[in-house]
Amino acid sequence: MYCDGEKVFVEEDDICMTCENYVKEFSCPLLLALGAGDVFMEDNLVVTKCGFYKEFKRLLHIIKESDENEDDNTY
């Protein structure tokens, strides 16, 4: 993670990439504080442990159409 002016950049090595606060809701208190200028980062930082971290898991399901729906071709 690093800052450039008022922008915060998250890198692939940061655990933010798999955090629900970043991926799903973009409501991470750390990123919001950095973006608002409430806290400052002087150097690059690799985030490996964070008190706000919530693991985000994608759950995908394949749904097959039933035979009943094949005859119903309404548009």
One Martini backbone bead per residue (centre of mass of N, CA, C, O) as a GRO file, in nm:
protein
   75
    1MET     BB    1   0.100   0.035   0.020
    2TYR     BB    2   0.025   0.370  -0.107
    3CYS     BB    3   0.092   0.718  -0.145
    4ASP     BB    4  -0.045   0.987  -0.372
    5GLY     BB    5  -0.120   1.219  -0.207
    6GLU     BB    6  -0.473   1.153  -0.187
    7LYS     BB    7  -0.393   0.868  -0.277
    8VAL     BB    8  -0.473   0.517  -0.250
    9PHE     BB    9  -0.270   0.221  -0.288
   10VAL     BB   10  -0.333  -0.114  -0.368
   11GLU     BB   11  -0.173  -0.416  -0.345
   12GLU     BB   12  -0.141  -0.758  -0.397
   13ASP     BB   13   0.009  -0.809  -0.107
   14ASP     BB   14  -0.236  -0.717   0.023
   15ILE     BB   15  -0.511  -0.815   0.222
   16CYS     BB   16  -0.727  -0.629   0.090
   17MET     BB   17  -0.796  -0.817  -0.163
   18THR     BB   18  -0.961  -1.020   0.071
   19CYS     BB   19  -1.149  -0.794   0.180
   20GLU     BB   20  -1.467  -0.698   0.245
   21ASN     BB   21  -1.418  -0.389   0.287
   22TYR     BB   22  -1.297  -0.366  -0.011
   23VAL     BB   23  -1.451  -0.550  -0.220
   24LYS     BB   24  -1.764  -0.494  -0.133
   25GLU     BB   25  -1.788  -0.198   0.046
   26PHE     BB   26  -1.575   0.020   0.092
   27SER     BB   27  -1.525   0.033   0.451
   28CYS     BB   28  -1.237   0.102   0.536
   29PRO     BB   29  -1.096   0.271   0.794
   30LEU     BB   30  -0.805   0.301   0.689
   31LEU     BB   31  -0.863   0.410   0.400
   32LEU     BB   32  -1.042   0.647   0.488
   33ALA     BB   33  -0.824   0.791   0.661
   34LEU     BB   34  -0.616   0.827   0.436
   35GLY     BB   35  -0.803   0.979   0.229
   36ALA     BB   36  -0.879   1.217   0.446
   37GLY     BB   37  -0.606   1.280   0.629
   38ASP     BB   38  -0.598   1.164   0.932
   39VAL     BB   39  -0.367   0.991   0.815
   40PHE     BB   40  -0.016   0.902   0.769
   41MET     BB   41   0.213   0.792   0.510
   42GLU     BB   42   0.568   0.772   0.457
   43ASP     BB   43   0.557   0.476   0.338
   44ASN     BB   44   0.560   0.183   0.240
   45LEU     BB   45   0.304  -0.085   0.277
   46VAL     BB   46   0.246  -0.412   0.407
   47VAL     BB   47  -0.053  -0.576   0.451
   48THR     BB   48  -0.091  -0.852   0.701
   49LYS     BB   49  -0.222  -0.696   0.950
   50CYS     BB   50  -0.569  -0.640   1.056
   51GLY     BB   51  -0.840  -0.528   1.254
   52PHE     BB   52  -1.050  -0.507   0.984
   53TYR     BB   53  -1.042  -0.792   0.889
   54LYS     BB   54  -1.247  -0.964   0.631
   55GLU     BB   55  -1.315  -1.237   0.480
   56PHE     BB   56  -1.357  -1.296   0.128
   57LYS     BB   57  -1.606  -1.505  -0.023
   58ARG     BB   58  -1.687  -1.670  -0.303
   59LEU     BB   59  -2.024  -1.781  -0.404
   60LEU     BB   60  -2.079  -2.021  -0.648
   61HIS     BB   61  -2.360  -2.121  -0.857
   62ILE     BB   62  -2.498  -2.373  -1.049
   63ILE     BB   63  -2.782  -2.337  -1.263
   64LYS     BB   64  -3.019  -2.547  -1.371
   65GLU     BB   65  -3.244  -2.614  -1.593
   66SER     BB   66  -3.544  -2.721  -1.619
   67ASP     BB   67  -3.765  -2.893  -1.817
   68GLU     BB   68  -4.006  -2.692  -1.780
   69ASN     BB   69  -3.847  -2.432  -1.908
   70GLU     BB   70  -3.794  -2.522  -2.210
   71ASP     BB   71  -4.100  -2.461  -2.323
   72ASP     BB   72  -4.055  -2.159  -2.214
   73ASN     BB   73  -4.022  -1.913  -2.487
   74THR     BB   74  -4.044  -1.631  -2.367
   75TYR     BB   75  -3.984  -1.262  -2.441
   0.00000   0.00000   0.00000
